Amino acid sequence: MKPGWKRWLCVAVLSVPWAAQAQVDLAGLDRDMTGPRTQVLVLGTVHLGEHADFRPAKVASLLDRLAAYRPDYITIEAIDGEQCDQALRRPAYYGEDYCNAPAKARAATGLDLPAALDAVDATLAAWPAQPGAGDRRHLAALFLAAGDRASAYVQWLRLPDSERHAGDGLDEALVAVMRGTDAIANEDFRIAAPLAARLGLERVYPVDDHTGDNHRIADIRAFGQSVEAAWKAGRGRLDELERQQALLEQADDWLPLYRVLNEPGTLAVLAETNVAAALRARSSGHYPQIWVNGWELRNLRMVGNVLQVVRDRPGGRVLSIVGASHKPWFDSWLGRMPGLDVVDVAQVLR
């Protein structure tokens, strides 16, 4: 061969498209695993706050099915106090309305967010086997100061009615917050927290994350309009799906609604509308594609936060309650994790 053939061969090999390269199959790495396997059930939900006629009785049957699954940990689509504190320190980057500082809880406890987070950890580490009402009121106050209202509400619900009053760090202002939570139509407070209290759990776990989809776009209005136009053009089967959902929402029992919402066909329509339609759209600023990048990052980080809950506790049972549009991503990425099994939600909701 002529001189330089080795250099030509090297260039030729490096020119092979990435798509042609074989990928390592990671799916079977846990085939010889000896430790306990973690179970994760992902429940796709509607956002209850978007339904003016919602009543807690509508999800009573749903709660019965979820209680029978008996999760050890429940995660919710909410940001935690640590990310809230990060956002409050950089309002120019995250925006003034990213989260609300728990001012009332700080006034009651004297703790800022980082100190409250440390206090929650220390309190739970020394949590008595038989906590008294004072313990629960104190922990509720700490959770509120740590920006975790849903977990504070778990403690509130675990108190007997006669013990739901001020004391032990929970002042009258915080009692009003807890009583006001009774009327909030939100899946964190109407599904996750009541279920946790019913099962004897001490808290829920916020796992949402908006650090990846906090886009730095100069013309944010044009960005939003472009993304919305892409979704509108790609709605297709979503219109029929929403008509079916609206009929199911009229019922007194929403268990059939949740069954349909978590069906693979429904989830495929949501995924198609969110991502495929956005990627097909034409935009001079590539705005829909940028939105998809943020969506993928958000889901990746949310799934990572779910895994962090059980990272040091293999063998547990997790219920992850998240907006239905996120469920396909949760199921897909959680299903790739070694030592973890994704539970069939259809079997649980039968």
N, C-alpha and C positions, 0 to 999 in steps of 0.2 A: 504493500500500500504506500501511497505517497505520504511524505511528511505532513504532519498536521491532521491526519485522520482521527487521532484521539480527540483533538480539540473539536473537530466537526461532530463526532459522535456525542460528546458532552453537550454541545449546543442543541443537537437533535433531541436528546433525552429531555433536556430542560424545556424544550418547546412543546412537549406533550401537554395538552390541556389538563388542568387540574381535575376536571370531571372524569378523565380517563383513569385516574389513579385509584387503585383499590383502597377501600377503607377497612380499618380494623373493626371487626365485629365484637362489640363489648357486651352484647346481650347475654352471653353465657358465662361470664366471668364468675358468677355466684353459683355455678352448678354444683360445686363441692362445698358449699358454705355449711358451716356447722352451727352457727349462732342463730338466735331467734330472728324471724322475719317480721318486718314492720308492715302493718296494714294501713292503707290510706283510702278513705272514701271521699271523693270530691262531689259535693252537691252543688249543681248549678242552680242559682236562684234568680228570681226577679228582684228588683230593688223595691222593697215594700213602700218606701216613701213616695214612689211615683203613682201610688194607687190610693185615691182619696177615700174609697169605700172599704179599705182594709180593716179587718177586725181580727184580733188574736185567735178567735175560734176557728177561723179559716185554715190555720196551720196546726190545729190540734192533732189531726190524724198524722200529719207529717212528723210532728214531734214524737208521736208514739213509735213510728217506724225508726226514727233516728235513735231514740232511746234504746230500742231493742238491739241496735248495733253496738251499743255500749262503748263509745269512744273514751279513750284516756285523755285525749287532747283535742281541743276544738280551735281551729284557726278561723279568722274573720278577715274580710276585706276592709281593713282600716290601717292607717299608718300608726306606728308606735311612737312613744314619747321621745325616743332617741332621735328618730328622723325629724320629728316636730321641732325638737330643740335645735337640730342642725339648720332647719329652715328658718327658724326665728332669728338665728345668728346671721343669716345671709338673706334678708328680705329683698334686697335688690336683685338677687339671683332667682329666688323661689317665688317671690311675690308676697305682698302683705297679707293675702288671704289664704295662704297655703295651709295654715293650721292656726288654731287659737291657743294662746298661752293660757294655761289653767290658773288664772289670776286668783279666783276665789279659793281654790285649794291651796295655793301658795300662801295666801293670807291666813288660812286656817291652820296650816301645818308648819309654816315657816320654811318650807323646802322648795328650792327651784327644781326644774325638771331632772337634771342629773342626780341631785341629792335624793330626790324622791325615787328614782329608778333604783339607786343603791339601797334605799330603805326598804323597798318592796322585796328585793332579792334577799336581804338580810332577814326580813320578817318571815318570809316563806321558808327560808332555810331552817329557822328555829320554830316553825309552826307546830303548835301542840296537837296531840292526837285528838283531843276534845276541846276545840277552841270555844271560848265563851263569847257572849254577845259583844263585850267590849273589844275582844280581839278582832271581831269581824268589822265593827264600826271603825276601828283604827286602821285596819287594812283597806277598807273602802276609801278612807280619806287619803291614804298613801297612793292608791291606784289613781284617784282623781288628780292628785298632784303630779303623778307620773304621766298624765295624759291618756290614761286607759279607762275611759268611762264604762266600757262594757264589762271589764273585770270588776270594777267597783260595784256595778249593778248586780253581778253574780253574788257578791258578798251581801248586798242589800236584800236580795231575794232569799238568801239563806238565813236571814234573821227572822224570828217570829214577828208577827205584826206588832206585838206589844213592845218589841225592842227596836223598832224602826224610828229612832229619835236621835236627837243630838247627844254628843258625848264622845269621849275618847278620840278627840281630834276631828270628829265630824260635827261641825258647827251648824247652826240653823241655815246658813246659806247653802251648805253642801247637802243638807237634808232636803232642801227645796230642789236642788239639782237632781237628787235621786228620785224624789216624788214626781218631778217633771219627766223623768225618763220613762215612767209608766205609760205616758201618752204618746211616745215617739214611735211612729211606724217605720221601723228600720230592722232589717234582719239580724243585726248585731244584738238588738234588745228584745226582739220578739221571737227569735229562734235560738240563736247561739247562747245567750245568757240564761234564759229560762231552762234550756236543755242542760247546760252545765250545772246549774243549781239543782235541778232534778236528779242528776247523776252523782251529786256529791263532789263535784269538781270545785276547785278554788278560784279558777280564772279561765279566761279565754286568751288567745294569742293573736294580736294584730300582725298581719303579714304583708299588707299592701306596701307598695314602693313606687314613688313617682320621681325618683332621682334620674331614671333613665329616659323618661318621656317629658322632661322639663325642657322643651325645645327652646333654643336661642334663635328665634326667627325675627328678623327685622320687621316684616309686615305680617304680624300675627293674625290680622283680620283676613288678609288674602289667604293665608295658610288654612285657617278654619273654613273659609268658603270653598276652597279647593277640595279639601277632604270631604266636606259635606256633599259637594256635587258628585264626587266619586261614589260615595255611598248611595246617593239617590239614583244614579245611573245604574248601579249594580244591585238594586233591591231585589228584583226578580221574584223569587219564591218567598222572600221575607214578608211581603205584603199578605200573602195567603196565610203564612205562619202566624202573623200578628192578629189576623182576624180569628183564627182558631183559638189563639191564646185569650183574646178578649171574651170569647164565649165561655171559656173555662173559668175565667176570673169572676164571672157572674155567680158562680156556684158558692154555696156556703162552705164547701170542703174543697181545699186547694190541692189535695193529694193528687187527683188526676192531672191538674195543671203541672205539678212538679214531675210527674211521670213523663208527660209529653216534652217538657222543657229539657229533660235530661236524656231524651232519646238520641241515638247517633244521627238520625236524619235531621232532627232539629239543630243539633250542634254543627252539623256540616253546613247548613244554610247560614248560620251565624258566622262561621269561620270564612265562608265564601264571601259574604257581604263585607266583613271587616277588612280582610286582607286581599283576596284575589281581585275584588272589584277596585280596590284602591291602587293595586299595582298595574291594572289595565288602564287607568286614567292617565290622560295627557296633562302635563302641567309644566310650564316653563321653569318653575322653581323646583320641580320634582317634589312638590309638597306631599302628595299622598304617599309616595315612597318613604319620605322622611318620617311621616306619621307611623308607617308600618315598622320602621326601625325602632321607634320609641315604644310601640306596642310590644314588640318582641322582647326588648330589654325589660320592660315592666313585668311581663310574664316570667321571664327568666329569674328576675330578682325575687318575685313573689314566691316562686317555687323554691328558690334557695332559702327563703325565710321559713317556709313550711318545713323543709328538711332540717333547718337549724333547730327547730323546736324538739325534734326527736334525735338529733345528731348523737347525743350522749345517752339516749334511752332506747336502744334497739329492742324490737319486739312489741312496741306499743301499738295501739289502735288510734288512728287519727281521723277526725272528721274535718274537712276543709270546706267551708261555706264561702262561695265566691260567685260573682255575677256569671250567668250562664255563658256569656261570650268568652270567658277565660277558661272554662272547663276543658275544651279540646287541648289547649296548651298544657294545662295541669296534668291531664291524663297521659299525654304523650311523653312529657319530660319525666314525670314521676315514674312512669312505666319503664324507663331506661335505668333507673337507679338500682344498683346491686343490693340485694337483701330487702327489697321493698316490693310489695304486691299492691296493685290498684284494685280496690274492691268494686265489683259490678253494682252500680247504684240501682239498676233495675231490680236486682234481687232484693235489695234492702227496702225498696219502695213498693214491693208487691202487696 
